[in-house]
Amino acid sequence: MFTDKLHEPMHNLNDVNLLVNLLSEFNISPEQALKGTGINNGQLSDPCALVSHQQELKLFSNVRALAPAKEIGILAAKRSDIASFGILGYAMLSCSSLQHAIELGMRYIDVAGPKLHHQFLHANGKSIYRVTDQYGVGDLLSFCVEVSLGPVFLLAQELLEISDVAEEIHFTYSEPSYVEHYRNLFNTPLVFNSQFNQIILRDNLLERPLPKANPLSAKLLEKLCAEATQQDKASLDHKEEVRKILLARPGYFPKIDQVADIMDVAPRTLRRKLQMSGTSFQRILDEIRQQLSINYLTGTQFCVDEIANLVGFSDAANFRQAFKRWTGKTPSEVRNKYSNDTAPIENPSHENNGTV
């Protein structure tokens, strides 16, 4: 678990305000919504206030518990617009193309306070926007995906000023009882019990010019994003940068020499920097594999052999031994405990994914 980043105040309160205002429509007070988060009413109107990932997760838990509507995550996503992304949203709006906007978004996503790890990649000739759980959000996963992919989908529509932006949208969990709200929001073929949570973009959109492109504004707003995040490459924490590189393609984990090359440092220097931070490359890799394994075991019905492959093990026996070393439990024990504590998840099939 990445506890070193969980408690660091780094996200603006745009989403916090959106959720508090949404709950007020159900006669739920800000005090109830914010209970246990450490966020007070005064911060809601403070443009300089920042909250941590852990505070946001506590708020999400409150929202899920208090809201009378199960589809509260979808309702929140529908309220999202350019302004919800703050400076980053307007910077993307000013970009020359969707490709440029996405690249900018990936560079400065922390300005908008992401709930999950965001990735943009190309696979099998398709452009894919994917979100991955790096913190272990447990039963908040579907809510986090809803308030992550929903706004990104609406943002793409707003940037391009067209509605038909996605070929399919995939979710790792089973079809929810309120799936009609998904259909209403996305109006796109949906695939549940999939391997990833992701939007598969339609072909030939990346180079499409954005109607509101403004090169001068784009440069100015990008500069503001850089100042807001203070995360240029020179100042990035080495541990966090290694994690981001390893999480870029879950299932494929580059070796330390390759990671060092991406970071433009010598492998020996990277080892020393990580040691000075109280960790090691192997420890970071094991943390990521452990968390991804737990996510797959508790959030899908993939068999252990499949999960072993997804977290970079060619042999399931070696995966079981490693998992036991990481957690003190076997994969089956973790899955059985979760199954006993929650409603069962339908068994997915790679040959017959639930498309609706």
VOBA-1610 file (N, C-alpha, C; in pm, whole numbers, padded with zeros to 5 digits, always signed):
BEGIN
Met+00085-00120+00000Met+00000+00000+00000Met+00088+00124+00000Phe+00043+00226-00075Phe+00125+00343-00091Phe+00087+00449+00011Thr+00112+00418+00138Thr+00067+00505+00247Thr+00139+00637+00249Asp+00258+00646+00188Asp+00333+00771+00191Asp+00264+00880+00112Lys+00181+00845+00013Lys+00110+00943-00066Lys-00035+00958-00024Leu-00088+00863+00050Leu-00229+00867+00088Leu-00264+00988+00172His-00171+01030+00258His-00203+01135+00355His-00144+01271+00318Glu-00087+01282+00199Glu-00026+01408+00158Glu-00129+01499+00093Pro-00157+01619+00149Pro-00254+01711+00089Pro-00203+01760-00046Met-00273+01723-00154Met-00226+01760-00287Met-00338+01782-00388His-00465+01762-00348His-00576+01776-00441His-00661+01897-00405Asn-00710+01969-00507Asn-00801+02079-00480Asn-00937+02025-00436Leu-01026+02114-00396Leu-01155+02071-00338Leu-01269+02076-00438Asn-01240+02078-00567Asn-01348+02081-00667Asn-01444+01965-00650Asp-01388+01843-00641Asp-01473+01724-00628Asp-01542+01719-00492Val-01473+01764-00389Val-01533+01766-00256Val-01656+01856-00257Asn-01644+01975-00314Asn-01758+02067-00322Asn-01871+02007-00405Leu-01836+01944-00516Leu-01940+01884-00601Leu-02020+01780-00524Leu-01951+01693-00450Leu-02019+01586-00377Leu-02101+01641-00259Val-02045+01740-00188Val-02118+01800-00076Val-02246+01867-00128Asn-02235+01938-00239Asn-02353+02004-00297Asn-02455+01903-00346Leu-02408+01793-00403Leu-02498+01689-00451Leu-02574+01625-00335Leu-02505+01597-00227Leu-02571+01538-00110Leu-02672+01633-00048Ser-02647+01763-00057Ser-02741+01861+00000Ser-02877+01852-00067Glu-02879+01806-00193Glu-03006+01789-00263Glu-03088+01674-00206Phe-03022+01588-00128Phe-03092+01480-00058Phe-03109+01514+00091Asn-03097+01644+00121Asn-03111+01695+00260Asn-03007+01637+00355Ile-02888+01616+00303Ile-02775+01569+00384Ile-02680+01686+00402Ser-02653+01723+00526Ser-02577+01844+00555Ser-02428+01826+00525Pro-02356+01935+00503Pro-02210+01927+00483Pro-02141+01861+00602Glu-02190+01888+00723Glu-02129+01828+00842Glu-02138+01676+00837Gln-02253+01623+00793Gln-02268+01478+00780Gln-02176+01424+00672Ala-02171+01494+00559Ala-02090+01448+00447Ala-01942+01444+00483Leu-01897+01544+00559Leu-01755+01560+00588Leu-01711+01491+00718Lys-01802+01426+00787Lys-01770+01364+00916Lys-01654+01265+00903Gly-01553+01286+00984Gly-01439+01195+00987Gly-01336+01219+00879Thr-01359+01319+00792Thr-01264+01345+00683Thr-01152+01440+00723Gly-01177+01520+00828Gly-01081+01623+00865Gly-01093+01748+00779Ile-01196+01753+00695Ile-01223+01871+00612Ile-01332+01951+00681Asn-01312+02082+00694Asn-01416+02164+00757Asn-01486+02253+00656Asn-01598+02311+00697Asn-01678+02394+00606Asn-01599+02512+00550Gly-01509+02568+00632Gly-01431+02683+00587Gly-01344+02651+00467Gln-01293+02528+00462Gln-01208+02488+00350Gln-01284+02480+00218Leu-01415+02458+00224Leu-01494+02442+00103Leu-01492+02568+00017Ser-01476+02682+00080Ser-01475+02809+00005Ser-01335+02867-00009Asp-01233+02789+00028Asp-01095+02834+00021Asp-01031+02780-00106Pro-01003+02867-00206Pro-00947+02818-00333Pro-00806+02761-00320Cys-00740+02790-00209Cys-00603+02740-00189Cys-00599+02612-00107Ala-00713+02569-00055Ala-00717+02451+00032Ala-00686+02324-00047Leu-00616+02232+00017Leu-00584+02104-00044Leu-00626+01991+00049Val-00663+01878-00009Val-00699+01760+00071Val-00615+01642+00023Ser-00606+01541+00109Ser-00529+01422+00074Ser-00619+01319+00008His-00554+01219-00051His-00627+01108-00112His-00709+01035-00005Gln-00652+01018+00113Gln-00722+00948+00220Gln-00847+01025+00262Gln-00840+01156+00266Gln-00957+01236+00301Gln-01066+01221+00196Glu-01026+01219+00070Glu-01125+01200-00037Glu-01190+01062-00028Leu-01110+00960+00001Leu-01166+00825+00011Leu-01266+00816+00126Lys-01237+00884+00237Lys-01331+00886+00349Lys-01461+00956+00308Leu-01448+01066+00234Leu-01567+01135+00184Leu-01646+01043+00092Phe-01579+00972+00003Phe-01649+00880-00088Phe-01726+00774-00008Ser-01662+00724+00097Ser-01729+00624+00181Ser-01854+00684+00245Asn-01844+00807+00292Asn-01960+00875+00351Asn-02071+00892+00248Val-02032+00933+00127Val-02130+00955+00021Val-02205+00827-00009Arg-02131+00718-00022Arg-02195+00589-00051Arg-02289+00548+00062Ala-02250+00574+00186Ala-02332+00532+00300Ala-02456+00621+00318Leu-02443+00750+00288Leu-02550+00846+00317Leu-02650+00862+00203Ala-02603+00851+00081Ala-02690+00880-00034Ala-02798+00773-00048Pro-02923+00815-00066Pro-03031+00717-00083Pro-03031+00653-00222Ala-02955+00710-00316Ala-02951+00658-00453Ala-02822+00580-00475Lys-02833+00453-00516Lys-02716+00372-00542Lys-02630+00429-00655Glu-02695+00502-00746Glu-02625+00555-00863Glu-02559+00690-00836Ile-02529+00718-00708Ile-02477+00849-00670Ile-02346+00882-00744Gly-02262+00781-00772Gly-02138+00807-00845Gly-02164+00854-00987Ile-02263+00795-01052Ile-02300+00836-01187Ile-02362+00976-01185Leu-02444+01004-01083Leu-02503+01137-01071Leu-02395+01243-01052Ala-02292+01208-00974Ala-02181+01301-00954Ala-02105+01322-01085Ala-02080+01213-01159Ala-02008+01224-01286Ala-02082+01315-01383Lys-02214+01308-01383Lys-02293+01389-01476Lys-02280+01538-01447Arg-02243+01574-01323Arg-02227+01715-01288Arg-02092+01770-01334Ser-02006+01682-01383Ser-01871+01723-01420Ser-01872+01803-01550Asp-01785+01904-01558Asp-01764+01979-01681Asp-01621+02030-01683Ile-01587+02113-01777Ile-01451+02165-01789Ile-01405+02226-01657Ala-01493+02303-01593Ala-01456+02372-01470Ala-01421+02274-01358Ser-01476+02152-01363Ser-01447+02053-01260Ser-01300+02012-01260Phe-01234+02028-01373Phe-01093+01994-01384Phe-01002+02112-01351Gly-01063+02225-01316Gly-00986+02342-01277Gly-00900+02394-01391Ile-00782+02442-01357Ile-00690+02498-01457Ile-00662+02397-01566Leu-00647+02271-01529Leu-00614+02168-01626Leu-00721+02157-01735Gly-00848+02165-01696Gly-00956+02155-01793Gly-00948+02264-01900Tyr-00925+02388-01857Tyr-00916+02499-01952Tyr-00788+02490-02036Ala-00681+02439-01977Ala-00557+02419-02053Ala-00580+02317-02164Met-00650+02207-02133Met-00679+02105-02234Met-00771+02159-02342Leu-00867+02240-02303Leu-00961+02299-02399Leu-00889+02385-02502Ser-00776+02444-02463Ser-00701+02535-02551Ser-00601+02462-02640Cys-00585+02331-02621Cys-00487+02255-02698Cys-00526+02244-02845Ser-00428+02210-02928Ser-00451+02205-03072Ser-00527+02081-03116Ser-00511+01970-03044Ser-00576+01844-03083Ser-00607+01762-02958Leu-00686+01656-02977Leu-00717+01568-02864Leu-00590+01501-02812Gln-00501+01462-02903Gln-00374+01401-02863Gln-00296+01495-02771His-00285+01621-02811His-00215+01721-02732His-00283+01739-02596Ala-00415+01742-02595Ala-00490+01760-02471Ala-00469+01643-02375Ile-00471+01521-02428Ile-00452+01403-02344Ile-00310+01400-02288Glu-00212+01431-02371Glu-00073+01434-02323Glu-00057+01536-02211Leu-00120+01651-02227Leu-00115+01753-02122Leu-00183+01702-01995Gly-00299+01638-02013Gly-00372+01585-01899Gly-00292+01481-01822Met-00222+01393-01893Met-00141+01292-01828Met-00026+01355-01749Arg+00025+01465-01800Arg+00139+01531-01736Arg+00100+01600-01607Tyr-00023+01653-01602Tyr-00062+01736-01488Tyr-00192+01689-01422Ile-00219+01560-01430Ile-00346+01508-01377Ile-00361+01535-01228Asp-00251+01548-01154Asp-00261+01572-01011Asp-00329+01704-00978Val-00331+01799-01074Val-00401+01925-01053Val-00549+01899-01026Ala-00604+01796-01094Ala-00747+01767-01081Ala-00778+01670-00968Gly-00675+01617-00904Gly-00698+01527-00791Gly-00753+01392-00832Pro-00674+01307-00899Pro-00725+01179-00947Pro-00755+01082-00833Lys-00859+01000-00852Lys-00894+00899-00753Lys-00819+00770-00778Leu-00789+00744-00905Leu-00720+00624-00947Leu-00600+00663-01033His-00518+00566-01065His-00403+00592-01152His-00451+00600-01297His-00426+00712-01364His-00472+00733-01501His-00361+00699-01600Gln-00398+00630-01708Gln-00303+00593-01812Gln-00365+00618-01949Phe-00281+00654-02045Phe-00325+00660-02184Phe-00229+00576-02265Leu-00281+00477-02338Leu-00194+00384-02408Leu-00256+00341-02540His-00176+00276-02621His-00219+00222-02749His-00201+00071-02745Ala-00305-00003-02780Ala-00298-00149-02780Ala-00387-00202-02891Asn-00335-00296-02969Asn-00411-00358-03079Asn-00470-00253-03173Gly-00393-00148-03198Gly-00438-00045-03290Gly-00542+00050-03234Lys-00569+00041-03105Lys-00671+00125-03041Lys-00607+00220-02941Ser-00669+00336-02925Ser-00628+00433-02824Ser-00716+00413-02701Ile-00652+00395-02585Ile-00724+00354-02465Ile-00692+00447-02349Tyr-00796+00490-02280Tyr-00780+00567-02156Tyr-00820+00474-02042Arg-00725+00444-01954Arg-00744+00340-01851Arg-00721+00397-01712Val-00799+00350-01616Val-00776+00385-01476Val-00750+00258-01397Thr-00652+00264-01308Thr-00610+00148-01230Thr-00607+00183-01082Asp-00654+00092-00999Asp-00654+00115-00854Asp-00515+00089-00799Gln-00448+00195-00753Gln-00313+00178-00698Gln-00312+00189-00546Tyr-00423+00225-00485Tyr-00426+00244-00340Tyr-00505+00136-00265Gly-00576+00052-00338Gly-00656-00050-00273Gly-00783+00008-00215Val-00874+00056-00300Val-00994+00125-00254Val-01105+00029-00215Gly-01086-00101-00237Gly-01183-00201-00192Gly-01319-00185-00256Asp-01424-00184-00171Asp-01560-00178-00225Asp-01598-00040-00276Leu-01504+00055-00272Leu-01528+00186-00333Leu-01485+00189-00480Leu-01438+00074-00532Leu-01384+00073-00667Leu-01484+00122-00770Ser-01607+00068-00770Ser-01703+00108-00872Ser-01734+00257-00863Phe-01745+00310-00740Phe-01770+00453-00723Phe-01653+00534-00779Cys-01530+00492-00748Cys-01412+00564-00796Cys-01403+00559-00949Val-01438+00445-01007Val-01436+00434-01152Val-01542+00526-01214Glu-01660+00527-01153Glu-01768+00613-01204Glu-01729+00760-01204Val-01669+00805-01093Val-01634+00947-01083Val-01498+00977-01148Ser-01435+00875-01208Ser-01311+00895-01283Ser-01337+00888-01434Leu-01392+00775-01480Leu-01415+00759-01623Leu-01530+00845-01674Gly-01634+00863-01590Gly-01747+00946-01632Gly-01705+01087-01671Pro-01636+01160-01584Pro-01589+01295-01619Pro-01493+01298-01737Val-01405+01196-01749Val-01313+01192-01863Val-01390+01177-01993Phe-01492+01091-01993Phe-01576+01070-02111Phe-01647+01200-02150Leu-01705+01268-02051Leu-01774+01394-02078Leu-01676+01503-02123Leu-01555+01500-02065Leu-01453+01597-02105Leu-01415+01579-02251Ala-01398+01454-02296Ala-01364+01427-02436Ala-01473+01480-02528Gln-01599+01460-02488Gln-01710+01513-02568Gln-01704+01665-02574Glu-01675+01728-02462Glu-01672+01873-02457Glu-01553+01930-02535Leu-01439+01862-02527Leu-01322+01909-02599Leu-01344+01905-02750Leu-01405+01795-02798Leu-01423+01774-02941Leu-01554+01833-02993Glu-01647+01860-02900Glu-01781+01910-02934Glu-01856+01809-03021Ile-01837+01680-02990Ile-01913+01573-03052Ile-01952+01474-02943Ser-02053+01392-02968Ser-02099+01297-02866Ser-02041+01157-02886Asp-02007+01122-03009Asp-01964+00986-03040Asp-01812+00974-03028Val-01762+00958-02905Val-01618+00958-02884Val-01561+00820-02849Ala-01645+00726-02807Ala-01593+00597-02759Ala-01652+00480-02838Glu-01567+00380-02857Glu-01611+00257-02923Glu-01673+00162-02821Glu-01608+00149-02707Glu-01658+00067-02595Glu-01603+00125-02465Ile-01673+00094-02355Ile-01622+00128-02223Ile-01627+00001-02137His-01515-00032-02072His-01501-00157-01999His-01493-00132-01848Phe-01545-00229-01773Phe-01542-00224-01627Phe-01504-00361-01572Thr-01425-00363-01466Thr-01379-00491-01412Thr-01483-00559-01325Tyr-01585-00487-01285Tyr-01685-00542-01193Tyr-01812-00581-01268Ser-01903-00648-01196Ser-02027-00696-01256Ser-02123-00581-01285Glu-02214-00605-01374Glu-02316-00505-01409Glu-02396-00465-01284Pro-02400-00336-01251Pro-02474-00293-01132Pro-02625-00292-01155Ser-02700-00289-01048Ser-02846-00290-01059Ser-02898-00163-01125Tyr-02819-00057-01122Tyr-02859+00071-01180Tyr-02791+00094-01315Val-02771-00013-01392Val-02697-00004-01517Val-02761+00094-01616Glu-02893+00117-01605Glu-02958+00212-01695Glu-02895+00351-01684His-02848+00385-01565His-02782+00515-01547His-02648+00518-01621Tyr-02581+00402-01627Tyr-02458+00393-01707Tyr-02490+00417-01854Arg-02594+00349-01903Arg-02632+00363-02043Arg-02668+00507-02076Asn-02739+00570-01983Asn-02782+00708-02006Asn-02664+00803-02011Leu-02564+00780-01926Leu-02446+00867-01923Leu-02357+00844-02043Phe-02324+00719-02070Phe-02222+00689-02170Phe-02278+00673-02312Asn-02399+00618-02325Asn-02459+00597-02458Asn-02359+00530-02552Thr-02292+00428-02500Thr-02183+00358-02568Thr-02190+00212-02526Pro-02154+00117-02612Pro-02151-00023-02569Pro-02065-00041-02443Leu-02121-00110-02343Leu-02054-00129-02215Leu-02017-00276-02198Val-01898-00302-02145Val-01851-00438-02120Val-01816-00450-01972Phe-01889-00536-01900Phe-01862-00559-01758Phe-01782-00689-01740Asn-01729-00707-01621Asn-01643-00824-01591Asn-01525-00829-01688Ser-01472-00713-01722Ser-01359-00704-01813Ser-01229-00706-01734Gln-01118-00711-01805Gln-00988-00715-01738Gln-00948-00578-01685Phe-00997-00469-01752Phe-00957-00334-01715Phe-01077-00240-01709Asn-01059-00130-01636Asn-01154-00020-01639Asn-01100+00082-01739Gln-01168+00098-01853Gln-01108+00178-01958Gln-01211+00224-02061Ile-01174+00334-02129Ile-01249+00385-02243Ile-01167+00356-02368Ile-01227+00286-02463Ile-01162+00263-02593Ile-01215+00369-02688Leu-01128+00461-02727Leu-01168+00572-02811Leu-01195+00528-02954Arg-01280+00601-03022Arg-01304+00575-03163Arg-01179+00610-03244Asp-01166+00546-03358Asp-01050+00569-03443Asp-01048+00712-03497Asn-00928+00760-03526Asn-00907+00888-03596Asn-00953+01010-03518Leu-00956+01000-03384Leu-00994+01118-03305Leu-00874+01196-03254Leu-00761+01128-03239Leu-00647+01191-03171Leu-00597+01316-03243Glu-00593+01312-03375Glu-00540+01426-03451Glu-00647+01528-03486Arg-00767+01503-03441Arg-00877+01595-03473Arg-00855+01729-03403Pro-00859+01841-03477Pro-00839+01972-03414Pro-00949+02003-03313Leu-00913+02066-03205Leu-01013+02107-03105Leu-01072+02242-03145Pro-01204+02254-03143Pro-01271+02377-03189Pro-01227+02503-03115Lys-01190+02491-02989Lys-01154+02609-02910Lys-01003+02622-02889Ala-00925+02563-02979Ala-00779+02569-02968Ala-00730+02713-02966Asn-00635+02738-02875Asn-00576+02872-02863Asn-00432+02854-02814Pro-00335+02856-02904Pro-00196+02826-02867Pro-00142+02913-02754Leu-00173+03043-02756Leu-00122+03132-02652Leu-00180+03097-02516Ser-00312+03075-02511Ser-00376+03037-02386Ser-00324+02903-02337Ala-00301+02810-02431Ala-00253+02677-02394Ala-00118+02686-02323Lys-00027+02768-02375Lys+00104+02784-02313Lys+00094+02846-02175Leu+00013+02950-02163Leu-00003+03017-02035Leu-00064+02924-01931Leu-00171+02852-01969Leu-00239+02764-01874Leu-00153+02643-01839Glu-00073+02594-01934Glu+00018+02484-01902Glu+00122+02527-01799Lys+00168+02650-01813Lys+00263+02703-01715Lys+00201+02707-01576Leu+00074+02747-01569Leu+00004+02750-01440Leu-00013+02609-01383Cys-00039+02512-01471Cys-00049+02373-01426Cys+00083+02326-01366Ala+00193+02361-01433Ala+00325+02321-01385Ala+00353+02381-01248Glu+00314+02506-01231Glu+00335+02572-01102Glu+00248+02510-00994Ala+00127+02471-01032Ala+00034+02414-00934Ala+00079+02277-00887Thr+00129+02196-00976Thr+00170+02060-00936Thr+00308+02057-00875Gln+00396+02146-00923Gln+00535+02148-00878Gln+00596+02009-00891Gln+00567+01945-01006Gln+00612+01807-01026Gln+00690+01791-01154Asp+00776+01891-01186Asp+00863+01868-01300Asp+00956+01751-01267Lys+01014+01695-01367Lys+01089+01569-01350Lys+01201+01580-01248Ala+01264+01694-01240Ala+01377+01709-01149Ala+01337+01697-01003Ser+01210+01734-00972Ser+01169+01735-00832Ser+01081+01617-00793Leu+01053+01529-00888Leu+00969+01414-00855Leu+01039+01324-00753Asp+00964+01278-00656Asp+01014+01181-00561Asp+01049+01053-00637His+01168+01000-00613His+01213+00884-00689His+01122+00763-00670Lys+01076+00744-00548Lys+00987+00631-00522Lys+00860+00641-00605Glu+00800+00761-00605Glu+00675+00780-00677Glu+00694+00767-00828Glu+00807+00816-00878Glu+00831+00807-01022Glu+00850+00661-01064Val+00921+00584-00982Val+00937+00441-01013Val+00801+00372-01014Arg+00716+00406-00915Arg+00582+00346-00909Arg+00501+00379-01034Lys+00507+00505-01076Lys+00430+00546-01194Lys+00476+00470-01318Ile+00606+00450-01331Ile+00659+00377-01446Ile+00614+00231-01441Leu+00622+00170-01323Leu+00583+00029-01309Leu+00433+00011-01328Leu+00354+00111-01294Leu+00208+00101-01308Leu+00160+00136-01447Ala+00250+00184-01532Ala+00208+00228-01665Ala+00147+00115-01747Arg+00200-00007-01725Arg+00147-00123-01797Arg+00141-00241-01701Pro+00036-00249-01616Pro+00025-00360-01521Pro+00034-00494-01593Gly+00116-00582-01544Gly+00137-00711-01608Gly+00271-00716-01678Tyr+00320-00599-01721Tyr+00455-00590-01778Tyr+00536-00497-01688Phe+00636-00553-01622Phe+00714-00474-01528Phe+00859-00469-01575Pro+00905-00351-01620Pro+01044-00339-01665Pro+01142-00361-01551Lys+01262-00402-01586Lys+01367-00422-01486Lys+01426-00287-01445Ile+01504-00287-01338Ile+01555-00162-01284Ile+01640-00086-01386Asp+01716-00159-01469Asp+01797-00092-01570Asp+01709-00015-01669Gln+01595-00075-01706Gln+01503-00010-01799Gln+01436+00111-01734Val+01397+00096-01608Val+01335+00207-01535Val+01434+00322-01521Ala+01557+00290-01486Ala+01659+00393-01471Ala+01681+00467-01603Asp+01676+00393-01713Asp+01693+00455-01844Asp+01579+00553-01873Ile+01455+00514-01839Ile+01340+00602-01857Ile+01355+00729-01773Met+01409+00713-01652Met+01427+00826-01560Met+01553+00906-01590Asp+01632+00856-01684Asp+01757+00921-01725Asp+01856+00932-01609Val+01869+00823-01534Val+01970+00814-01428Val+02039+00679-01442Ala+02157+00667-01381Ala+02227+00539-01382Ala+02158+00443-01285Pro+02152+00313-01316Pro+02090+00216-01225Pro+02149+00223-01084Arg+02281+00240-01075Arg+02345+00248-00944Arg+02296+00370-00867Thr+02279+00483-00938Thr+02228+00605-00873Thr+02085+00584-00825Leu+02003+00519-00908Leu+01865+00494-00869Leu+01858+00405-00746Arg+01939+00301-00742Arg+01941+00213-00624Arg+01977+00292-00498Arg+02077+00379-00511Arg+02121+00458-00396Arg+02011+00556-00351Lys+01945+00621-00447Lys+01838+00715-00413Lys+01722+00645-00342Leu+01688+00527-00390Leu+01580+00452-00328Leu+01619+00405-00188Gln+01744+00364-00172Gln+01793+00323-00041Gln+01788+00439+00057Met+01823+00559+00010Met+01817+00677+00096Met+01674+00711+00136Ser+01578+00669+00053Ser+01436+00691+00082Ser+01377+00579+00166Gly+01460+00482+00205Gly+01413+00375+00290Gly+01343+00262+00218Thr+01370+00247+00089Thr+01304+00141+00015Thr+01400+00085-00089Ser+01350+00001-00178Ser+01430-00057-00285Ser+01340-00081-00405Phe+01401-00105-00520Phe+01323-00132-00640Phe+01237-00256-00621Gln+01293-00362-00564Gln+01218-00486-00545Gln+01102-00466-00449Arg+01123-00386-00346Arg+01016-00362-00250Arg+00900-00287-00316Ile+00931-00187-00398Ile+00826-00112-00468Ile+00752-00205-00563Leu+00827-00288-00637Leu+00765-00382-00730Leu+00674-00480-00656Asp+00720-00531-00541Asp+00639-00625-00463Asp+00513-00558-00410Glu+00523-00430-00368Glu+00405-00358-00320Glu+00300-00346-00430Ile+00345-00315-00550Ile+00252-00300-00662Ile+00189-00434-00696Arg+00272-00538-00705Arg+00218-00671-00736Arg+00120-00718-00629Gln+00154-00691-00504Gln+00066-00730-00394Gln-00070-00661-00406Gln-00068-00529-00428Gln-00193-00456-00432Gln-00277-00494-00553Leu-00213-00509-00668Leu-00286-00551-00788Leu-00346-00690-00767Ser-00270-00779-00703Ser-00319-00915-00677Ser-00444-00912-00590Ile-00439-00832-00483Ile-00554-00821-00394Ile-00673-00763-00468Asn-00649-00662-00552Asn-00758-00602-00630Asn-00824-00705-00720Tyr-00741-00787-00789Tyr-00796-00888-00879Tyr-00870-00997-00800Leu-00814-01037-00686Leu-00877-01143-00607Leu-01012-01100-00550Thr-01022-00974-00510Thr-01145-00927-00444Thr-01241-00856-00539Gly-01192-00817-00657Gly-01277-00740-00748Gly-01315-00813-00875Thr-01257-00933-00898Thr-01290-01011-01017Thr-01298-01159-00977Gln-01336-01241-01073Gln-01334-01385-01050Gln-01229-01453-01138Phe-01126-01377-01180Phe-01016-01439-01253Phe-00953-01548-01168Cys-00916-01659-01231Cys-00852-01767-01156Cys-00711-01726-01117Val-00653-01802-01024Val-00520-01767-00972Val-00415-01769-01083Asp-00425-01862-01177Asp-00330-01866-01288Asp-00335-01737-01369Glu-00458-01687-01395Glu-00473-01563-01472Glu-00416-01444-01395Ile-00444-01439-01264Ile-00394-01329-01183Ile-00242-01331-01176Ala-00186-01451-01162Ala-00040-01464-01160Ala+00020-01402-01286Asn-00039-01431-01400Asn+00011-01376-01526Asn-00006-01225-01531Leu-00119-01175-01480Leu-00148-01031-01484Leu-00052-00950-01397Val+00005-01014-01294Val+00098-00941-01208Val+00243-00981-01234Gly+00265-01045-01350Gly+00402-01066-01394Gly+00468-01196-01354Phe+00390-01297-01314Phe+00448-01428-01280Phe+00414-01527-01391Ser+00513-01599-01439Ser+00489-01700-01543Ser+00442-01831-01483Asp+00459-01846-01351Asp+00424-01971-01284Asp+00334-01941-01164Ala+00218-02005-01158Ala+00122-01978-01051Ala+00176-02021-00914Ala+00258-02126-00911Ala+00313-02173-00784Ala+00405-02066-00723Asn+00487-02004-00807Asn+00573-01896-00758Asn+00491-01778-00710Phe+00380-01750-00780Phe+00292-01641-00739Phe+00233-01671-00601Arg+00186-01793-00579Arg+00127-01829-00449Arg+00229-01812-00336Gln+00351-01856-00361Gln+00456-01842-00259Gln+00483-01695-00229Ala+00491-01613-00334Ala+00517-01470-00315Ala+00400-01403-00242Phe+00278-01438-00279Phe+00160-01377-00216Phe+00155-01413-00067Lys+00189-01538-00035Lys+00192-01581+00105Lys+00299-01503+00182Arg+00412-01477+00118Arg+00520-01401+00181Arg+00477-01255+00204Trp+00404-01198+00108Trp+00361-01058+00119Trp+00255-01039+00226Thr+00158-01130+00230Thr+00037-01106+00310Thr+00020-01199+00429Gly+00094-01310+00431Gly+00074-01409+00537Gly-00046-01498+00509Lys-00112-01480+00393Lys-00229-01561+00356Lys-00212-01611+00214Thr-00287-01715+00180Thr-00287-01764+00043Thr-00388-01684-00039Pro-00375-01685-00171Pro-00475-01616-00254Pro-00617-01665-00226Ser-00634-01794-00207Ser-00767-01848-00180Ser-00825-01797-00050Glu-00740-01785+00052Glu-00787-01734+00181Glu-00836-01590+00170Val-00763-01508+00094Val-00804-01368+00077Val-00935-01361-00001Arg-00945-01440-00108Arg-01068-01437-00188Arg-01187-01490-00108Asn-01168-01597-00034Asn-01279-01654+00044Asn-01326-01560+00153Lys-01233-01492+00220Lys-01271-01397+00323Lys-01352-01284+00264Tyr-01308-01233+00148Tyr-01381-01124+00085Tyr-01520-01172+00041Ser-01527-01294-00015Ser-01656-01347-00061Ser-01753-01365+00053Asn-01701-01402+00170Asn-01788-01421+00286Asn-01839-01289+00342Asp-01762-01181+00319Asp-01799-01050+00373Asp-01883-00966+00278Thr-01891-01006+00150Thr-01961-00926+00051Thr-02050-01013-00034Ala-02135-00951-00113Ala-02219-01023-00207Ala-02131-01087-00313Pro-02166-01205-00362Pro-02083-01272-00462Pro-02079-01195-00593Ile-01967-01206-00662Ile-01949-01144-00793Ile-01969-01251-00899Glu-02045-01218-01002Glu-02069-01316-01107Glu-01938-01357-01172Asn-01933-01483-01212Asn-01811-01536-01272Asn-01796-01486-01414Pro-01690-01407-01444Pro-01674-01357-01580Pro-01613-01461-01671Ser-01631-01442-01799Ser-01571-01531-01898Ser-01507-01448-02006His-01384-01480-02042His-01316-01406-02147His-01386-01424-02280Glu-01452-01540-02298Glu-01518-01566-02426Glu-01657-01503-02429Asn-01711-01465-02315Asn-01849-01415-02311Asn-01863-01305-02211Asn-01787-01194-02232Asn-01797-01079-02144Asn-01934-01017-02154Gly-01983-00958-02043Gly-02117-00902-02038Gly-02126-00770-02111Thr-02160-00769-02239Thr-02177-00646-02315Thr-02323-00606-02313Val-02349-00477-02283Val-02487-00432-02278Val-02504-00310-02368
//
